[in-house]
Amino acid sequence: MTSNDTAAVQAGPDSAIRAVFDEVASAWEKGDTDAFVARYADDATAILPGFYLPGKDAIRTSMAAAFAGGLKGSRRIHEVRSIRHLGDGTAIVITDSTTLFPGEGGVRGEARPGAEQRERATWVLSGRDGRWLIEAYHGCPEQAA
C-alpha cells in the first residue's frame, strides 16, 4: 500500500509508522539523544551530506554533539509524503523534513526556514517485536531532490 494522503495515513494502518516520526521529532525538540535513537535499530545507518553514521552508537554520538552544539534549541518537522510496504514487515517512507531554529517556522512574525534547512529523506523501517524501527535513513537537500 502506498499512500500520499496524510489524513489516510494518520487514521489508517500506517499510524504506527507515523508515530515513529512523531517520537523522533519530539525527542529532537527536547534534545534527548537517548529518546531520539530509541527508534533506531542497533545496526541502523544514517547518511546525509557530509556524514555516514554506521550503527546506533555512531548516530547517538553524532546527535548528542549536535544537540549540545549547532542544533541546540532546534526542532524537526517530518511531513510523510509516502509509505510503501514491501510485504515482509519492511516499509519505505519518504518525508519532507525541515529543521527549525528558535524564531523560525513560517508562522506570522517568524522567519521561514531557508532551503538549506529543508530536505527530502528516504527511511527504511522494519517491524520488529510489535514496533517499527528505523533501519536506514538517507537525506538530501530539498533543492537536490
Number of C-alpha atoms within 10 A of each C-alpha: 11 15 17 13 12 14 10 12 20 15 11 11 11 18 13 17 22 20 13 20 20 16 16 22 19 17 19 25 21 16 21 15 21 13 17 23 22 17 20 26 18 17 13 22 21 20 17 14 9 5 10 13 18 15 17 21 15 17 22 19 12 14 20 18 13 14 18 12 10 10 19 17 15 17 20 20 20 20 15 22 18 19 22 16 17 12 8 8 11 18 25 18 21 22 19 19 21 22 21 22 19 11 13 17 17 11 9 8 9 11 14 15 16 11 11 12 15 21 22 21 22 18 18 21 25 22 16 11 7 8 12 22 23 27 22 21 20 17 20 18 18 16 10 7 9
